[in-house]
Amino acid sequence: MSNLYLSRLIVNMRSREAQRDLGNVHNLHRRVLLGFPDEPGRAEPARDRYGVLFRADQQRGHIALLVQSHVLPDWTRLPESYVLSEPLVKRIYDRLRAGMTLRFRLRANPTKRIRAGNTLQDETWRGKRIGLRKEDDQLTWLRGKGEKGGFELLAVRTATQVADVRAQAMPAAQGMRKETGKLSFESVVFEGRLRITDAVRFRQTLEDGIGSAKGYGFGLLSIAPAESEE
């Protein structure tokens, strides 16, 4: 499997560029990609090519931008004064094993697809994805991801009061509001403890991210040792 790197950048909230980016996650996505090589003519999207996942977190009065990637990024390409200090970049997740207990945090966009044969929903929704709004449904969704992704939940809480993620609309994109011309994704933060059941599948889950809308700041599963593993 490829290397994985995690960058932590403390955003300078006095930067006008940073303010604009944090107000529109589509802009933030493009800004994050500045840290990676530009290869014109490549059909594969840069986010997929470099395995980029990102999330903006509020941490101790600051906004921390977390970026995971397959290659070592170059953050000197960001605008001057965009970050408050030298970005911290480290290689991660080399010692994962089955049975390990970890703390985790995940900002996700839980969804389900309406089956084409579903007669309970209006015909216009059949075959499309819809957001899961009930906490029980959201937790069931995450448990299902764990069963397929090599982990089980030991303890979890959700923070559904976080703001929905908005971005400039792209044609025919999921979540687009026609009346405003903007995208809106329901946002849920999961935090808690998990246990690795299959180290190979779990690492692949870390690399791939969880759920949809990864280009909009969702899907990055960040982990840290639980007390028993420190």
Phi and psi restraints in degrees (value plus and minus 20) as a CYANA .aco file:
   2 SER   PHI     -95.1   -55.1
   2 SER   PSI     144.8   184.8
   3 ASN   PHI     -86.9   -46.9
   3 ASN   PSI     135.9   175.9
   4 LEU   PHI    -148.0  -108.0
   4 LEU   PSI     114.3   154.3
   5 TYR   PHI    -142.4  -102.4
   5 TYR   PSI     123.3   163.3
   6 LEU   PHI    -142.5  -102.5
   6 LEU   PSI     103.7   143.7
   7 SER   PHI    -125.9   -85.9
   7 SER   PSI     122.2   162.2
   8 ARG   PHI    -145.8  -105.8
   8 ARG   PSI      95.7   135.7
   9 LEU   PHI    -138.4   -98.4
   9 LEU   PSI     106.0   146.0
  10 ILE   PHI    -108.8   -68.8
  10 ILE   PSI      93.4   133.4
  11 VAL   PHI     -96.8   -56.8
  11 VAL   PSI     116.2   156.2
  12 ASN   PHI    -103.6   -63.6
  12 ASN   PSI      85.0   125.0
  13 MET   PHI     -92.4   -52.4
  13 MET   PSI     -24.5    15.5
  14 ARG   PHI    -107.1   -67.1
  14 ARG   PSI     -28.7    11.3
  15 SER   PHI     -97.3   -57.3
  15 SER   PSI     106.4   146.4
  16 ARG   PHI     -85.2   -45.2
  16 ARG   PSI     -56.7   -16.7
  17 GLU   PHI     -82.1   -42.1
  17 GLU   PSI     -62.8   -22.8
  18 ALA   PHI     -85.2   -45.2
  18 ALA   PSI     -61.1   -21.1
  19 GLN   PHI     -80.2   -40.2
  19 GLN   PSI     -63.9   -23.9
  20 ARG   PHI     -85.8   -45.8
  20 ARG   PSI     -60.6   -20.6
  21 ASP   PHI     -86.0   -46.0
  21 ASP   PSI     -62.9   -22.9
  22 LEU   PHI     -90.6   -50.6
  22 LEU   PSI     -37.6     2.4
  23 GLY   PHI    -106.2   -66.2
  23 GLY   PSI     -30.1     9.9
  24 ASN   PHI    -169.6  -129.6
  24 ASN   PSI      86.2   126.2
  25 VAL   PHI     -87.5   -47.5
  25 VAL   PSI     -40.5    -0.5
  26 HIS   PHI     -84.8   -44.8
  26 HIS   PSI     -61.0   -21.0
  27 ASN   PHI     -84.6   -44.6
  27 ASN   PSI     -60.7   -20.7
  28 LEU   PHI     -82.6   -42.6
  28 LEU   PSI     -60.4   -20.4
  29 HIS   PHI     -78.0   -38.0
  29 HIS   PSI     -67.4   -27.4
  30 ARG   PHI     -84.4   -44.4
  30 ARG   PSI     -56.5   -16.5
  31 ARG   PHI     -85.6   -45.6
  31 ARG   PSI     -63.2   -23.2
  32 VAL   PHI     -78.3   -38.3
  32 VAL   PSI     -59.3   -19.3
  33 LEU   PHI     -89.3   -49.3
  33 LEU   PSI     -32.2     7.8
  34 LEU   PHI     -83.1   -43.1
  34 LEU   PSI     -43.3    -3.3
  35 GLY   PHI     -95.8   -55.8
  35 GLY   PSI     -19.5    20.5
  36 PHE   PHI    -146.6  -106.6
  36 PHE   PSI     136.0   176.0
  37 PRO   PHI     -77.9   -37.9
  37 PRO   PSI     120.1   160.1
  38 ASP   PHI    -113.8   -73.8
  38 ASP   PSI      98.7   138.7
  39 GLU   PHI    -142.6  -102.6
  39 GLU   PSI      65.1   105.1
  40 PRO   PHI     -78.6   -38.6
  40 PRO   PSI     124.0   164.0
  41 GLY   PHI      72.3   112.3
  41 GLY   PSI     -31.7     8.3
  42 ARG   PHI     -97.6   -57.6
  42 ARG   PSI     110.1   150.1
  43 ALA   PHI     -93.6   -53.6
  43 ALA   PSI     -52.6   -12.6
  44 GLU   PHI     -91.1   -51.1
  44 GLU   PSI     110.7   150.7
  45 PRO   PHI     -78.0   -38.0
  45 PRO   PSI     124.1   164.1
  46 ALA   PHI     -79.8   -39.8
  46 ALA   PSI     -56.3   -16.3
  47 ARG   PHI     -80.8   -40.8
  47 ARG   PSI     -61.7   -21.7
  48 ASP   PHI     -91.5   -51.5
  48 ASP   PSI     -60.2   -20.2
  49 ARG   PHI     -81.6   -41.6
  49 ARG   PSI     -58.6   -18.6
  50 TYR   PHI    -124.9   -84.9
  50 TYR   PSI     -14.4    25.6
  51 GLY   PHI      41.7    81.7
  51 GLY   PSI      20.5    60.5
  52 VAL   PHI    -103.2   -63.2
  52 VAL   PSI     105.6   145.6
  53 LEU   PHI    -147.6  -107.6
  53 LEU   PSI     125.7   165.7
  54 PHE   PHI    -168.2  -128.2
  54 PHE   PSI     141.0   181.0
  55 ARG   PHI    -177.5  -137.5
  55 ARG   PSI     118.8   158.8
  56 ALA   PHI    -119.3   -79.3
  56 ALA   PSI     102.0   142.0
  57 ASP   PHI    -137.7   -97.7
  57 ASP   PSI     126.4   166.4
  58 GLN   PHI    -111.8   -71.8
  58 GLN   PSI      99.4   139.4
  59 GLN   PHI    -154.0  -114.0
  59 GLN   PSI      93.6   133.6
  60 ARG   PHI      31.2    71.2
  60 ARG   PSI      27.1    67.1
  61 GLY   PHI      63.8   103.8
  61 GLY   PSI     -20.9    19.1
  62 HIS   PHI    -139.3   -99.3
  62 HIS   PSI     143.9   183.9
  63 ILE   PHI    -121.4   -81.4
  63 ILE   PSI      97.3   137.3
  64 ALA   PHI    -123.3   -83.3
  64 ALA   PSI     107.3   147.3
  65 LEU   PHI    -119.2   -79.2
  65 LEU   PSI      95.3   135.3
  66 LEU   PHI    -119.8   -79.8
  66 LEU   PSI     110.9   150.9
  67 VAL   PHI    -153.8  -113.8
  67 VAL   PSI     102.5   142.5
  68 GLN   PHI    -125.6   -85.6
  68 GLN   PSI     122.8   162.8
  69 SER   PHI    -177.0  -137.0
  69 SER   PSI     142.5   182.5
  70 HIS   PHI    -103.5   -63.5
  70 HIS   PSI     -39.6     0.4
  71 VAL   PHI    -141.7  -101.7
  71 VAL   PSI     138.8   178.8
  72 LEU   PHI     -93.3   -53.3
  72 LEU   PSI     100.7   140.7
  73 PRO   PHI     -99.9   -59.9
  73 PRO   PSI     143.3   183.3
  74 ASP   PHI    -140.1  -100.1
  74 ASP   PSI      77.4   117.4
  75 TRP   PHI    -103.3   -63.3
  75 TRP   PSI     -19.6    20.4
  76 THR   PHI     -88.5   -48.5
  76 THR   PSI     -32.2     7.8
  77 ARG   PHI    -101.8   -61.8
  77 ARG   PSI     -26.1    13.9
  78 LEU   PHI     -93.9   -53.9
  78 LEU   PSI     137.3   177.3
  79 PRO   PHI     -79.8   -39.8
  79 PRO   PSI     131.1   171.1
  80 GLU   PHI     -79.2   -39.2
  80 GLU   PSI     117.7   157.7
  81 SER   PHI      49.3    89.3
  81 SER   PSI      -3.8    36.2
  82 TYR   PHI     -91.5   -51.5
  82 TYR   PSI     -53.7   -13.7
  83 VAL   PHI    -138.4   -98.4
  83 VAL   PSI     136.0   176.0
  84 LEU   PHI    -103.0   -63.0
  84 LEU   PSI     -46.9    -6.9
  85 SER   PHI    -166.9  -126.9
  85 SER   PSI     154.5   194.5
  86 GLU   PHI     -80.0   -40.0
  86 GLU   PSI     105.4   145.4
  87 PRO   PHI     -79.0   -39.0
  87 PRO   PSI     120.3   160.3
  88 LEU   PHI    -113.0   -73.0
  88 LEU   PSI     101.1   141.1
  89 VAL   PHI    -145.6  -105.6
  89 VAL   PSI     107.9   147.9
  90 LYS   PHI    -160.9  -120.9
  90 LYS   PSI     131.8   171.8
  91 ARG   PHI     -99.8   -59.8
  91 ARG   PSI     120.2   160.2
  92 ILE   PHI    -153.6  -113.6
  92 ILE   PSI     144.2   184.2
  93 TYR   PHI      43.8    83.8
  93 TYR   PSI      17.9    57.9
  94 ASP   PHI    -107.8   -67.8
  94 ASP   PSI     -35.7     4.3
  95 ARG   PHI    -138.4   -98.4
  95 ARG   PSI      11.1    51.1
  96 LEU   PHI     -93.8   -53.8
  96 LEU   PSI     121.7   161.7
  97 ARG   PHI    -168.4  -128.4
  97 ARG   PSI     134.6   174.6
  98 ALA   PHI     -81.3   -41.3
  98 ALA   PSI     118.8   158.8
  99 GLY   PHI      73.7   113.7
  99 GLY   PSI     -32.2     7.8
 100 MET   PHI     -90.8   -50.8
 100 MET   PSI     116.9   156.9
 101 THR   PHI    -121.9   -81.9
 101 THR   PSI     112.8   152.8
 102 LEU   PHI    -155.8  -115.8
 102 LEU   PSI     130.5   170.5
 103 ARG   PHI    -104.0   -64.0
 103 ARG   PSI     128.7   168.7
 104 PHE   PHI    -163.6  -123.6
 104 PHE   PSI     140.0   180.0
 105 ARG   PHI    -163.3  -123.3
 105 ARG   PSI     116.5   156.5
 106 LEU   PHI    -165.8  -125.8
 106 LEU   PSI     104.9   144.9
 107 ARG   PHI    -119.2   -79.2
 107 ARG   PSI     101.1   141.1
 108 ALA   PHI    -152.4  -112.4
 108 ALA   PSI     143.8   183.8
 109 ASN   PHI    -141.3  -101.3
 109 ASN   PSI      57.8    97.8
 110 PRO   PHI     -84.6   -44.6
 110 PRO   PSI     109.8   149.8
 111 THR   PHI    -160.2  -120.2
 111 THR   PSI     147.4   187.4
 112 LYS   PHI    -159.8  -119.8
 112 LYS   PSI     133.3   173.3
 113 ARG   PHI    -116.7   -76.7
 113 ARG   PSI     110.6   150.6
 114 ILE   PHI     -96.2   -56.2
 114 ILE   PSI     100.2   140.2
 115 ARG   PHI     -84.9   -44.9
 115 ARG   PSI     127.9   167.9
 116 ALA   PHI     -80.2   -40.2
 116 ALA   PSI     -49.9    -9.9
 117 GLY   PHI    -111.0   -71.0
 117 GLY   PSI     -15.5    24.5
 118 ASN   PHI     -89.0   -49.0
 118 ASN   PSI     104.6   144.6
 119 THR   PHI    -121.7   -81.7
 119 THR   PSI     -21.8    18.2
 120 LEU   PHI    -105.8   -65.8
 120 LEU   PSI     -40.3    -0.3
 121 GLN   PHI    -123.4   -83.4
 121 GLN   PSI     135.0   175.0
 122 ASP   PHI     -78.5   -38.5
 122 ASP   PSI     126.1   166.1
 123 GLU   PHI     -77.5   -37.5
 123 GLU   PSI     -51.9   -11.9
 124 THR   PHI     -86.6   -46.6
 124 THR   PSI     -38.9     1.1
 125 TRP   PHI    -112.6   -72.6
 125 TRP   PSI     -32.8     7.2
 126 ARG   PHI     -85.3   -45.3
 126 ARG   PSI     111.3   151.3
 127 GLY   PHI      66.6   106.6
 127 GLY   PSI     -24.8    15.2
 128 LYS   PHI    -121.5   -81.5
 128 LYS   PSI     142.9   182.9
 129 ARG   PHI    -111.7   -71.7
 129 ARG   PSI     121.3   161.3
 130 ILE   PHI    -149.6  -109.6
 130 ILE   PSI     132.1   172.1
 131 GLY   PHI     -95.1   -55.1
 131 GLY   PSI     128.4   168.4
 132 LEU   PHI    -115.7   -75.7
 132 LEU   PSI      99.6   139.6
 133 ARG   PHI    -122.7   -82.7
 133 ARG   PSI     -44.7    -4.7
 134 LYS   PHI    -101.8   -61.8
 134 LYS   PSI     118.2   158.2
 135 GLU   PHI     -80.0   -40.0
 135 GLU   PSI     -61.2   -21.2
 136 ASP   PHI     -79.5   -39.5
 136 ASP   PSI     -61.3   -21.3
 137 ASP   PHI     -87.0   -47.0
 137 ASP   PSI     -58.5   -18.5
 138 GLN   PHI     -84.9   -44.9
 138 GLN   PSI     -61.5   -21.5
 139 LEU   PHI     -89.8   -49.8
 139 LEU   PSI     -58.5   -18.5
 140 THR   PHI     -81.6   -41.6
 140 THR   PSI     -61.1   -21.1
 141 TRP   PHI     -78.7   -38.7
 141 TRP   PSI     -66.0   -26.0
 142 LEU   PHI     -89.2   -49.2
 142 LEU   PSI     -57.8   -17.8
 143 ARG   PHI     -82.0   -42.0
 143 ARG   PSI     -60.2   -20.2
 144 GLY   PHI     -82.7   -42.7
 144 GLY   PSI     -60.0   -20.0
 145 LYS   PHI     -83.3   -43.3
 145 LYS   PSI     -56.5   -16.5
 146 GLY   PHI     -87.3   -47.3
 146 GLY   PSI     -61.7   -21.7
 147 GLU   PHI     -79.5   -39.5
 147 GLU   PSI     -59.2   -19.2
 148 LYS   PHI    -102.7   -62.7
 148 LYS   PSI     -43.4    -3.4
 149 GLY   PHI    -125.2   -85.2
 149 GLY   PSI      -8.0    32.0
 150 GLY   PHI      65.6   105.6
 150 GLY   PSI       3.8    43.8
 151 PHE   PHI    -168.9  -128.9
 151 PHE   PSI     140.1   180.1
 152 GLU   PHI    -147.2  -107.2
 152 GLU   PSI     126.7   166.7
 153 LEU   PHI    -102.3   -62.3
 153 LEU   PSI     111.4   151.4
 154 LEU   PHI    -119.7   -79.7
 154 LEU   PSI     -58.7   -18.7
 155 ALA   PHI    -175.0  -135.0
 155 ALA   PSI     120.0   160.0
 156 VAL   PHI    -173.2  -133.2
 156 VAL   PSI     124.0   164.0
 157 ARG   PHI    -153.9  -113.9
 157 ARG   PSI     134.5   174.5
 158 THR   PHI    -136.4   -96.4
 158 THR   PSI     131.4   171.4
 159 ALA   PHI    -144.9  -104.9
 159 ALA   PSI      68.6   108.6
 160 THR   PHI    -105.5   -65.5
 160 THR   PSI     -23.1    16.9
 161 GLN   PHI    -102.4   -62.4
 161 GLN   PSI     -23.0    17.0
 162 VAL   PHI     -85.8   -45.8
 162 VAL   PSI     130.6   170.6
 163 ALA   PHI     -86.9   -46.9
 163 ALA   PSI     124.7   164.7
 164 ASP   PHI     -82.1   -42.1
 164 ASP   PSI     132.6   172.6
 165 VAL   PHI    -111.0   -71.0
 165 VAL   PSI     111.5   151.5
 166 ARG   PHI    -143.4  -103.4
 166 ARG   PSI     129.5   169.5
 167 ALA   PHI    -173.1  -133.1
 167 ALA   PSI     144.6   184.6
 168 GLN   PHI     -83.5   -43.5
 168 GLN   PSI     119.6   159.6
 169 ALA   PHI     -91.8   -51.8
 169 ALA   PSI     123.9   163.9
 170 MET   PHI    -129.8   -89.8
 170 MET   PSI     128.8   168.8
 171 PRO   PHI     -74.9   -34.9
 171 PRO   PSI     111.5   151.5
 172 ALA   PHI      39.2    79.2
 172 ALA   PSI       7.9    47.9
 173 ALA   PHI    -104.0   -64.0
 173 ALA   PSI     129.4   169.4
 174 GLN   PHI     -84.2   -44.2
 174 GLN   PSI     113.4   153.4
 175 GLY   PHI      71.4   111.4
 175 GLY   PSI     -19.4    20.6
 176 MET   PHI     -91.7   -51.7
 176 MET   PSI     113.6   153.6
 177 ARG   PHI    -118.3   -78.3
 177 ARG   PSI      93.3   133.3
 178 LYS   PHI     -82.1   -42.1
 178 LYS   PSI     -54.1   -14.1
 179 GLU   PHI     -93.2   -53.2
 179 GLU   PSI     -42.2    -2.2
 180 THR   PHI    -131.4   -91.4
 180 THR   PSI     -36.3     3.7
 181 GLY   PHI      50.9    90.9
 181 GLY   PSI       2.1    42.1
 182 LYS   PHI    -146.5  -106.5
 182 LYS   PSI     134.7   174.7
 183 LEU   PHI    -106.7   -66.7
 183 LEU   PSI     126.9   166.9
 184 SER   PHI    -159.6  -119.6
 184 SER   PSI     104.7   144.7
 185 PHE   PHI    -138.2   -98.2
 185 PHE   PSI     108.6   148.6
 186 GLU   PHI     -87.3   -47.3
 186 GLU   PSI     116.4   156.4
 187 SER   PHI    -140.6  -100.6
 187 SER   PSI     110.7   150.7
 188 VAL   PHI    -151.3  -111.3
 188 VAL   PSI     113.8   153.8
 189 VAL   PHI    -124.9   -84.9
 189 VAL   PSI     104.2   144.2
 190 PHE   PHI    -124.6   -84.6
 190 PHE   PSI     115.9   155.9
 191 GLU   PHI    -157.6  -117.6
 191 GLU   PSI     128.5   168.5
 192 GLY   PHI     141.4   181.4
 192 GLY   PSI    -168.8  -128.8
 193 ARG   PHI    -146.6  -106.6
 193 ARG   PSI     125.0   165.0
 194 LEU   PHI    -155.5  -115.5
 194 LEU   PSI     143.5   183.5
 195 ARG   PHI    -142.8  -102.8
 195 ARG   PSI     112.4   152.4
 196 ILE   PHI     -93.9   -53.9
 196 ILE   PSI     107.9   147.9
 197 THR   PHI    -124.1   -84.1
 197 THR   PSI     -45.5    -5.5
 198 ASP   PHI    -166.1  -126.1
 198 ASP   PSI      87.9   127.9
 199 ALA   PHI     -84.7   -44.7
 199 ALA   PSI     -56.4   -16.4
 200 VAL   PHI     -86.7   -46.7
 200 VAL   PSI     -68.7   -28.7
 201 ARG   PHI     -87.3   -47.3
 201 ARG   PSI     -54.6   -14.6
 202 PHE   PHI     -86.8   -46.8
 202 PHE   PSI     -62.3   -22.3
 203 ARG   PHI     -83.3   -43.3
 203 ARG   PSI     -58.7   -18.7
 204 GLN   PHI     -84.0   -44.0
 204 GLN   PSI     -56.9   -16.9
 205 THR   PHI     -82.0   -42.0
 205 THR   PSI     -62.7   -22.7
 206 LEU   PHI     -80.5   -40.5
 206 LEU   PSI     -63.7   -23.7
 207 GLU   PHI     -85.2   -45.2
 207 GLU   PSI     -63.8   -23.8
 208 ASP   PHI     -99.6   -59.6
 208 ASP   PSI     -47.0    -7.0
 209 GLY   PHI      61.5   101.5
 209 GLY   PSI     152.3   192.3
 210 ILE   PHI    -141.7  -101.7
 210 ILE   PSI     107.6   147.6
 211 GLY   PHI      66.7   106.7
 211 GLY   PSI    -186.4  -146.4
 212 SER   PHI    -120.7   -80.7
 212 SER   PSI     158.4   198.4
 213 ALA   PHI      41.1    81.1
 213 ALA   PSI      17.3    57.3
 214 LYS   PHI     -84.8   -44.8
 214 LYS   PSI     -49.0    -9.0
 215 GLY   PHI     -91.5   -51.5
 215 GLY   PSI     -25.0    15.0
 216 TYR   PHI    -135.1   -95.1
 216 TYR   PSI       3.1    43.1
 217 GLY   PHI      70.6   110.6
 217 GLY   PSI      -3.8    36.2
 218 PHE   PHI    -127.7   -87.7
 218 PHE   PSI     139.5   179.5
 219 GLY   PHI      78.2   118.2
 219 GLY   PSI     -33.2     6.8
 220 LEU   PHI     -94.4   -54.4
 220 LEU   PSI      93.7   133.7
 221 LEU   PHI    -113.8   -73.8
 221 LEU   PSI      82.9   122.9
 222 SER   PHI    -115.3   -75.3
 222 SER   PSI     118.9   158.9
 223 ILE   PHI    -151.0  -111.0
 223 ILE   PSI     138.6   178.6
 224 ALA   PHI    -171.2  -131.2
 224 ALA   PSI     135.3   175.3
 225 PRO   PHI     -80.2   -40.2
 225 PRO   PSI     117.8   157.8
 226 ALA   PHI     -94.9   -54.9
 226 ALA   PSI     146.6   186.6
 227 GLU   PHI     -75.9   -35.9
 227 GLU   PSI     -57.1   -17.1
 228 SER   PHI     -91.6   -51.6
 228 SER   PSI     -35.0     5.0
 229 GLU   PHI    -123.6   -83.6
 229 GLU   PSI     -27.1    12.9
